[in-house]
Amino acid sequence: MPDEDGHPSREEMSLLTVLNALSDPLRYAVVGALLREPEGTARTCASFNLPVSKSTITHHFRILREAGLVQQVDRGNSRAATLRRADLDHRFPGLLDLIGANL
């Protein structure tokens, strides 16, 4: 069962859900940007400069969070996202390597 913020546990992460989340070019770009950052780097949603409205950004990050790709933490009036590398590498070995090789 996802936690109170909608993050699934490692065991609840589904490959179909993860691939569906990655099928959108903007969400794929967000994951790619986080992959290029040092492990554990947290970035605010606005820092990605996505060419969409604030409500659409919120939607995209909800999809990423609910798929288990990112961990989000509230920071006052914004949220910071961190790539869940360890969980993704454990659950889907090689997936992040494939994404990184295709950036």
Order of alpha helices (4+ residues) and beta strands (2+ residues): alpha-alpha-beta-alpha-beta-beta-alpha-alpha
